[in-house]
């Protein structure tokens, strides 16, 4: 028999570690190819780790709630083949398949591996808080003491400080504290004393009839991301009203045939997303990110699509290379991502890499909204509800009042790098594209 090491997979370029939230299999269980073995949680999404082989689970190397670095071996599966040798590394185990005649030697080697892996990958402070090696290394490089580290609010599981938490703290710590210099008496040859004053939120009074509800892990992450975005970008909004009467009539005419041919429901979302992608191609400087004093102009147009989770929170799966999709491809991508988002089945890399985001506030009945930018992007579009409204219709014979289908679109953008002309022209061009929809076109 041979032993296969199951490693914590890479989950996007910005994800360095994950927390084990639940083991779905126990030692001794049979494992099938692509069967989920363990559930994990990162700063961005919850996910499952599937098996790459068939066999029997013989070793579980980490417990629930352990924080594990990407690439670390988390379990061992026994499969058909030669025996294995286990070589020590810093915080994980490397297994290589070789021929070994003595089973007892293999067992002994695996015990050594188990001892090596069981070495703590998180370090504990005097207060009992856990810090992953990644967070500790960042703190050490940045000169952050343990006392200062313990003052950082953590958004990880059970309040643990994540990579994002400490990087955000490092970025803002020089600007957040207010410093007051208190001079020492001249006779004392010491340096000026620095007193740091930090603002605190006003205390909230709670009486016996109030209910205290702890925020979910995802809720805490979203709250932090929203605050960080407002503190980072200078938000400005532009609004425009779009007549989508032709699109409504066209969809009513073709939706049944579309479903019969493609097996997909045709909603307004893919139609609007396709128009947004084509507009971004005309205004590529809306498809950028800010890195200090540099602007990163994105080559690919990756559209984020805000989708509702079962608990009411939102997640933003990403449609990669959206400008290269026709309406059928866009519809399939939208329906697939939205469906799996509701079932909490998105993969970590499917919510990363977005360059521009669209959110449909009309799905909740809102006429318009002022969305917060999804960092590090510089703009986000909110689609309002489609409504029947009276409107002035211009004809060669004069103007008259008629009933039209209209919607408001609001565009939030980062005024540090996107001026009002670009932000306004973007949605003006989007309006012209949608209002020119050919009601007689095929799909």
Secondary structure as a PSIPRED ss2 file (coil, helix, strand):
# PSIPRED VFORMAT (PSIPRED V4.0)

   1 X C   1.000  0.000  0.000
   2 X E   0.000  0.000  1.000
   3 X E   0.000  0.000  1.000
   4 X E   0.000  0.000  1.000
   5 X E   0.000  0.000  1.000
   6 X E   0.000  0.000  1.000
   7 X E   0.000  0.000  1.000
   8 X C   1.000  0.000  0.000
   9 X C   1.000  0.000  0.000
  10 X C   1.000  0.000  0.000
  11 X C   1.000  0.000  0.000
  12 X C   1.000  0.000  0.000
  13 X C   1.000  0.000  0.000
  14 X C   1.000  0.000  0.000
  15 X C   1.000  0.000  0.000
  16 X C   1.000  0.000  0.000
  17 X E   0.000  0.000  1.000
  18 X E   0.000  0.000  1.000
  19 X E   0.000  0.000  1.000
  20 X E   0.000  0.000  1.000
  21 X E   0.000  0.000  1.000
  22 X E   0.000  0.000  1.000
  23 X E   0.000  0.000  1.000
  24 X C   1.000  0.000  0.000
  25 X C   1.000  0.000  0.000
  26 X C   1.000  0.000  0.000
  27 X C   1.000  0.000  0.000
  28 X C   1.000  0.000  0.000
  29 X C   1.000  0.000  0.000
  30 X E   0.000  0.000  1.000
  31 X E   0.000  0.000  1.000
  32 X C   1.000  0.000  0.000
  33 X C   1.000  0.000  0.000
  34 X C   1.000  0.000  0.000
  35 X C   1.000  0.000  0.000
  36 X E   0.000  0.000  1.000
  37 X E   0.000  0.000  1.000
  38 X E   0.000  0.000  1.000
  39 X E   0.000  0.000  1.000
  40 X E   0.000  0.000  1.000
  41 X E   0.000  0.000  1.000
  42 X C   1.000  0.000  0.000
  43 X C   1.000  0.000  0.000
  44 X C   1.000  0.000  0.000
  45 X C   1.000  0.000  0.000
  46 X E   0.000  0.000  1.000
  47 X E   0.000  0.000  1.000
  48 X E   0.000  0.000  1.000
  49 X E   0.000  0.000  1.000
  50 X E   0.000  0.000  1.000
  51 X C   1.000  0.000  0.000
  52 X C   1.000  0.000  0.000
  53 X C   1.000  0.000  0.000
  54 X C   1.000  0.000  0.000
  55 X E   0.000  0.000  1.000
  56 X E   0.000  0.000  1.000
  57 X E   0.000  0.000  1.000
  58 X E   0.000  0.000  1.000
  59 X E   0.000  0.000  1.000
  60 X E   0.000  0.000  1.000
  61 X C   1.000  0.000  0.000
  62 X C   1.000  0.000  0.000
  63 X C   1.000  0.000  0.000
  64 X C   1.000  0.000  0.000
  65 X C   1.000  0.000  0.000
  66 X C   1.000  0.000  0.000
  67 X E   0.000  0.000  1.000
  68 X E   0.000  0.000  1.000
  69 X E   0.000  0.000  1.000
  70 X C   1.000  0.000  0.000
  71 X C   1.000  0.000  0.000
  72 X C   1.000  0.000  0.000
  73 X E   0.000  0.000  1.000
  74 X E   0.000  0.000  1.000
  75 X E   0.000  0.000  1.000
  76 X E   0.000  0.000  1.000
  77 X E   0.000  0.000  1.000
  78 X E   0.000  0.000  1.000
  79 X E   0.000  0.000  1.000
  80 X C   1.000  0.000  0.000
  81 X C   1.000  0.000  0.000
  82 X C   1.000  0.000  0.000
  83 X C   1.000  0.000  0.000
  84 X E   0.000  0.000  1.000
  85 X E   0.000  0.000  1.000
  86 X E   0.000  0.000  1.000
  87 X E   0.000  0.000  1.000
  88 X E   0.000  0.000  1.000
  89 X C   1.000  0.000  0.000
  90 X C   1.000  0.000  0.000
  91 X C   1.000  0.000  0.000
  92 X C   1.000  0.000  0.000
  93 X E   0.000  0.000  1.000
  94 X E   0.000  0.000  1.000
  95 X E   0.000  0.000  1.000
  96 X E   0.000  0.000  1.000
  97 X E   0.000  0.000  1.000
  98 X C   1.000  0.000  0.000
  99 X C   1.000  0.000  0.000
 100 X C   1.000  0.000  0.000
 101 X C   1.000  0.000  0.000
 102 X C   1.000  0.000  0.000
 103 X H   0.000  1.000  0.000
 104 X H   0.000  1.000  0.000
 105 X H   0.000  1.000  0.000
 106 X H   0.000  1.000  0.000
 107 X H   0.000  1.000  0.000
 108 X H   0.000  1.000  0.000
 109 X H   0.000  1.000  0.000
 110 X H   0.000  1.000  0.000
 111 X H   0.000  1.000  0.000
 112 X H   0.000  1.000  0.000
 113 X H   0.000  1.000  0.000
 114 X H   0.000  1.000  0.000
 115 X H   0.000  1.000  0.000
 116 X H   0.000  1.000  0.000
 117 X H   0.000  1.000  0.000
 118 X C   1.000  0.000  0.000
 119 X C   1.000  0.000  0.000
 120 X C   1.000  0.000  0.000
 121 X C   1.000  0.000  0.000
 122 X E   0.000  0.000  1.000
 123 X E   0.000  0.000  1.000
 124 X E   0.000  0.000  1.000
 125 X C   1.000  0.000  0.000
 126 X C   1.000  0.000  0.000
 127 X C   1.000  0.000  0.000
 128 X C   1.000  0.000  0.000
 129 X C   1.000  0.000  0.000
 130 X E   0.000  0.000  1.000
 131 X E   0.000  0.000  1.000
 132 X E   0.000  0.000  1.000
 133 X H   0.000  1.000  0.000
 134 X H   0.000  1.000  0.000
 135 X H   0.000  1.000  0.000
 136 X H   0.000  1.000  0.000
 137 X H   0.000  1.000  0.000
 138 X H   0.000  1.000  0.000
 139 X H   0.000  1.000  0.000
 140 X H   0.000  1.000  0.000
 141 X H   0.000  1.000  0.000
 142 X C   1.000  0.000  0.000
 143 X C   1.000  0.000  0.000
 144 X C   1.000  0.000  0.000
 145 X C   1.000  0.000  0.000
 146 X H   0.000  1.000  0.000
 147 X H   0.000  1.000  0.000
 148 X H   0.000  1.000  0.000
 149 X H   0.000  1.000  0.000
 150 X H   0.000  1.000  0.000
 151 X C   1.000  0.000  0.000
 152 X C   1.000  0.000  0.000
 153 X C   1.000  0.000  0.000
 154 X C   1.000  0.000  0.000
 155 X C   1.000  0.000  0.000
 156 X C   1.000  0.000  0.000
 157 X H   0.000  1.000  0.000
 158 X H   0.000  1.000  0.000
 159 X H   0.000  1.000  0.000
 160 X C   1.000  0.000  0.000
 161 X C   1.000  0.000  0.000
 162 X C   1.000  0.000  0.000
 163 X H   0.000  1.000  0.000
 164 X H   0.000  1.000  0.000
 165 X H   0.000  1.000  0.000
 166 X H   0.000  1.000  0.000
 167 X H   0.000  1.000  0.000
 168 X H   0.000  1.000  0.000
 169 X H   0.000  1.000  0.000
 170 X H   0.000  1.000  0.000
 171 X H   0.000  1.000  0.000
 172 X H   0.000  1.000  0.000
 173 X H   0.000  1.000  0.000
 174 X H   0.000  1.000  0.000
 175 X H   0.000  1.000  0.000
 176 X H   0.000  1.000  0.000
 177 X C   1.000  0.000  0.000
 178 X E   0.000  0.000  1.000
 179 X E   0.000  0.000  1.000
 180 X E   0.000  0.000  1.000
 181 X E   0.000  0.000  1.000
 182 X E   0.000  0.000  1.000
 183 X C   1.000  0.000  0.000
 184 X C   1.000  0.000  0.000
 185 X C   1.000  0.000  0.000
 186 X C   1.000  0.000  0.000
 187 X C   1.000  0.000  0.000
 188 X C   1.000  0.000  0.000
 189 X C   1.000  0.000  0.000
 190 X C   1.000  0.000  0.000
 191 X C   1.000  0.000  0.000
 192 X C   1.000  0.000  0.000
 193 X E   0.000  0.000  1.000
 194 X E   0.000  0.000  1.000
 195 X E   0.000  0.000  1.000
 196 X E   0.000  0.000  1.000
 197 X E   0.000  0.000  1.000
 198 X C   1.000  0.000  0.000
 199 X C   1.000  0.000  0.000
 200 X C   1.000  0.000  0.000
 201 X C   1.000  0.000  0.000
 202 X C   1.000  0.000  0.000
 203 X C   1.000  0.000  0.000
 204 X C   1.000  0.000  0.000
 205 X C   1.000  0.000  0.000
 206 X C   1.000  0.000  0.000
 207 X C   1.000  0.000  0.000
 208 X C   1.000  0.000  0.000
 209 X C   1.000  0.000  0.000
 210 X C   1.000  0.000  0.000
 211 X C   1.000  0.000  0.000
 212 X C   1.000  0.000  0.000
 213 X C   1.000  0.000  0.000
 214 X C   1.000  0.000  0.000
 215 X C   1.000  0.000  0.000
 216 X C   1.000  0.000  0.000
 217 X H   0.000  1.000  0.000
 218 X H   0.000  1.000  0.000
 219 X H   0.000  1.000  0.000
 220 X H   0.000  1.000  0.000
 221 X H   0.000  1.000  0.000
 222 X H   0.000  1.000  0.000
 223 X H   0.000  1.000  0.000
 224 X H   0.000  1.000  0.000
 225 X H   0.000  1.000  0.000
 226 X H   0.000  1.000  0.000
 227 X H   0.000  1.000  0.000
 228 X H   0.000  1.000  0.000
 229 X H   0.000  1.000  0.000
 230 X H   0.000  1.000  0.000
 231 X H   0.000  1.000  0.000
 232 X H   0.000  1.000  0.000
 233 X C   1.000  0.000  0.000
 234 X C   1.000  0.000  0.000
 235 X E   0.000  0.000  1.000
 236 X E   0.000  0.000  1.000
 237 X E   0.000  0.000  1.000
 238 X E   0.000  0.000  1.000
 239 X E   0.000  0.000  1.000
 240 X E   0.000  0.000  1.000
 241 X E   0.000  0.000  1.000
 242 X E   0.000  0.000  1.000
 243 X E   0.000  0.000  1.000
 244 X C   1.000  0.000  0.000
 245 X H   0.000  1.000  0.000
 246 X H   0.000  1.000  0.000
 247 X H   0.000  1.000  0.000
 248 X H   0.000  1.000  0.000
 249 X H   0.000  1.000  0.000
 250 X H   0.000  1.000  0.000
 251 X H   0.000  1.000  0.000
 252 X H   0.000  1.000  0.000
 253 X H   0.000  1.000  0.000
 254 X H   0.000  1.000  0.000
 255 X H   0.000  1.000  0.000
 256 X H   0.000  1.000  0.000
 257 X H   0.000  1.000  0.000
 258 X H   0.000  1.000  0.000
 259 X H   0.000  1.000  0.000
 260 X H   0.000  1.000  0.000
 261 X H   0.000  1.000  0.000
 262 X H   0.000  1.000  0.000
 263 X C   1.000  0.000  0.000
 264 X C   1.000  0.000  0.000
 265 X C   1.000  0.000  0.000
 266 X C   1.000  0.000  0.000
 267 X C   1.000  0.000  0.000
 268 X H   0.000  1.000  0.000
 269 X H   0.000  1.000  0.000
 270 X H   0.000  1.000  0.000
 271 X H   0.000  1.000  0.000
 272 X H   0.000  1.000  0.000
 273 X H   0.000  1.000  0.000
 274 X H   0.000  1.000  0.000
 275 X H   0.000  1.000  0.000
 276 X H   0.000  1.000  0.000
 277 X H   0.000  1.000  0.000
 278 X H   0.000  1.000  0.000
 279 X H   0.000  1.000  0.000
 280 X H   0.000  1.000  0.000
 281 X H   0.000  1.000  0.000
 282 X H   0.000  1.000  0.000
 283 X C   1.000  0.000  0.000
 284 X H   0.000  1.000  0.000
 285 X H   0.000  1.000  0.000
 286 X H   0.000  1.000  0.000
 287 X C   1.000  0.000  0.000
 288 X E   0.000  0.000  1.000
 289 X E   0.000  0.000  1.000
 290 X E   0.000  0.000  1.000
 291 X E   0.000  0.000  1.000
 292 X C   1.000  0.000  0.000
 293 X C   1.000  0.000  0.000
 294 X E   0.000  0.000  1.000
 295 X E   0.000  0.000  1.000
 296 X E   0.000  0.000  1.000
 297 X E   0.000  0.000  1.000
 298 X C   1.000  0.000  0.000
 299 X C   1.000  0.000  0.000
 300 X C   1.000  0.000  0.000
 301 X C   1.000  0.000  0.000
 302 X C   1.000  0.000  0.000
 303 X E   0.000  0.000  1.000
 304 X E   0.000  0.000  1.000
 305 X E   0.000  0.000  1.000
 306 X E   0.000  0.000  1.000
 307 X E   0.000  0.000  1.000
 308 X E   0.000  0.000  1.000
 309 X C   1.000  0.000  0.000
 310 X C   1.000  0.000  0.000
 311 X C   1.000  0.000  0.000
 312 X C   1.000  0.000  0.000
 313 X C   1.000  0.000  0.000
 314 X E   0.000  0.000  1.000
 315 X E   0.000  0.000  1.000
 316 X E   0.000  0.000  1.000
 317 X E   0.000  0.000  1.000
 318 X E   0.000  0.000  1.000
 319 X E   0.000  0.000  1.000
 320 X C   1.000  0.000  0.000
 321 X C   1.000  0.000  0.000
 322 X H   0.000  1.000  0.000
 323 X H   0.000  1.000  0.000
 324 X H   0.000  1.000  0.000
 325 X C   1.000  0.000  0.000
 326 X C   1.000  0.000  0.000
 327 X H   0.000  1.000  0.000
 328 X H   0.000  1.000  0.000
 329 X H   0.000  1.000  0.000
 330 X H   0.000  1.000  0.000
 331 X H   0.000  1.000  0.000
 332 X H   0.000  1.000  0.000
 333 X H   0.000  1.000  0.000
 334 X H   0.000  1.000  0.000
 335 X H   0.000  1.000  0.000
 336 X H   0.000  1.000  0.000
 337 X H   0.000  1.000  0.000
 338 X H   0.000  1.000  0.000
 339 X H   0.000  1.000  0.000
 340 X H   0.000  1.000  0.000
 341 X H   0.000  1.000  0.000
 342 X H   0.000  1.000  0.000
 343 X C   1.000  0.000  0.000
 344 X C   1.000  0.000  0.000
 345 X C   1.000  0.000  0.000
 346 X C   1.000  0.000  0.000
 347 X C   1.000  0.000  0.000
 348 X H   0.000  1.000  0.000
 349 X H   0.000  1.000  0.000
 350 X H   0.000  1.000  0.000
 351 X H   0.000  1.000  0.000
 352 X C   1.000  0.000  0.000
 353 X C   1.000  0.000  0.000
 354 X C   1.000  0.000  0.000
 355 X C   1.000  0.000  0.000
 356 X E   0.000  0.000  1.000
 357 X E   0.000  0.000  1.000
 358 X E   0.000  0.000  1.000
 359 X E   0.000  0.000  1.000
 360 X C   1.000  0.000  0.000
 361 X H   0.000  1.000  0.000
 362 X H   0.000  1.000  0.000
 363 X H   0.000  1.000  0.000
 364 X H   0.000  1.000  0.000
 365 X C   1.000  0.000  0.000
 366 X C   1.000  0.000  0.000
 367 X C   1.000  0.000  0.000
 368 X C   1.000  0.000  0.000
 369 X C   1.000  0.000  0.000
 370 X C   1.000  0.000  0.000
 371 X C   1.000  0.000  0.000
 372 X C   1.000  0.000  0.000
 373 X C   1.000  0.000  0.000
 374 X C   1.000  0.000  0.000
 375 X C   1.000  0.000  0.000
 376 X C   1.000  0.000  0.000
 377 X C   1.000  0.000  0.000
 378 X C   1.000  0.000  0.000
 379 X E   0.000  0.000  1.000
 380 X E   0.000  0.000  1.000
 381 X E   0.000  0.000  1.000
 382 X E   0.000  0.000  1.000
 383 X E   0.000  0.000  1.000
 384 X C   1.000  0.000  0.000
 385 X C   1.000  0.000  0.000
 386 X C   1.000  0.000  0.000
 387 X E   0.000  0.000  1.000
 388 X E   0.000  0.000  1.000
 389 X E   0.000  0.000  1.000
 390 X E   0.000  0.000  1.000
 391 X E   0.000  0.000  1.000
 392 X E   0.000  0.000  1.000
 393 X E   0.000  0.000  1.000
 394 X E   0.000  0.000  1.000
 395 X E   0.000  0.000  1.000
 396 X C   1.000  0.000  0.000
 397 X C   1.000  0.000  0.000
 398 X E   0.000  0.000  1.000
 399 X E   0.000  0.000  1.000
 400 X E   0.000  0.000  1.000
 401 X E   0.000  0.000  1.000
 402 X E   0.000  0.000  1.000
 403 X E   0.000  0.000  1.000
 404 X E   0.000  0.000  1.000
 405 X E   0.000  0.000  1.000
 406 X E   0.000  0.000  1.000
 407 X E   0.000  0.000  1.000
 408 X E   0.000  0.000  1.000
 409 X E   0.000  0.000  1.000
 410 X E   0.000  0.000  1.000
 411 X E   0.000  0.000  1.000
 412 X E   0.000  0.000  1.000
 413 X E   0.000  0.000  1.000
 414 X E   0.000  0.000  1.000
 415 X C   1.000  0.000  0.000
 416 X C   1.000  0.000  0.000
 417 X C   1.000  0.000  0.000
 418 X C   1.000  0.000  0.000
 419 X C   1.000  0.000  0.000
 420 X H   0.000  1.000  0.000
 421 X H   0.000  1.000  0.000
 422 X H   0.000  1.000  0.000
 423 X H   0.000  1.000  0.000
 424 X H   0.000  1.000  0.000
 425 X H   0.000  1.000  0.000
 426 X H   0.000  1.000  0.000
 427 X H   0.000  1.000  0.000
 428 X H   0.000  1.000  0.000
 429 X H   0.000  1.000  0.000
 430 X H   0.000  1.000  0.000
 431 X H   0.000  1.000  0.000
 432 X H   0.000  1.000  0.000
 433 X H   0.000  1.000  0.000
 434 X H   0.000  1.000  0.000
 435 X H   0.000  1.000  0.000
 436 X C   1.000  0.000  0.000
 437 X C   1.000  0.000  0.000
 438 X C   1.000  0.000  0.000
 439 X C   1.000  0.000  0.000
 440 X C   1.000  0.000  0.000
 441 X C   1.000  0.000  0.000
 442 X C   1.000  0.000  0.000
 443 X C   1.000  0.000  0.000
